[in-house]
Amino acid sequence: MVFNQNDLPHLMGWEKVANGRSNAKYLINQIDDEKFTLASTRKHHNFDSIRNRLLNYNYLHDILLHKMSIFAS
């Protein structure tokens, strides 16, 4: 399974809590510039719709960055 960096905003649901533009490249740049933060997303009225995705981030992080096999026995 292969993911592109631009897939992360969609996997995390960030487009649901972005104000204005919500394409992946734009959101990643906003994060890099510290303009799109957890604090700013918590204020958005749709935050509850992505809460579970954020809570599962550590698991996703392990899978994507450490190439953990979820099917290992």
KAJO-V710093 format. One record per pair of residues at least 4 apart in sequence whose ideal C-beta (glycine too) atoms are under 7 Angstrom apart, sorted by the first residue. I is the first residue (numbers start at 1). J is the second residue. Records with the same first field share a line. If there is no record, write none. Layout:
I = J  J
//
This chain:
3 = 7  64
5 = 28
6 = 24  25
7 = 11
8 = 12
9 = 14  15  24  27  28
10 = 15  24
11 = 60
12 = 50  53  54
13 = 49  50  53
14 = 18  27
15 = 22
16 = 46  49  50
17 = 41  44  46  47  50
18 = 22  27  36
21 = 26
22 = 27
24 = 28
25 = 29
26 = 30
27 = 31  36
28 = 32
29 = 33
30 = 35  36
31 = 36
36 = 40
38 = 42
41 = 47
42 = 47
47 = 51
50 = 54
51 = 55
52 = 56
56 = 60
57 = 61
58 = 62
59 = 63
60 = 64
61 = 65
62 = 66  68
63 = 68  70
//
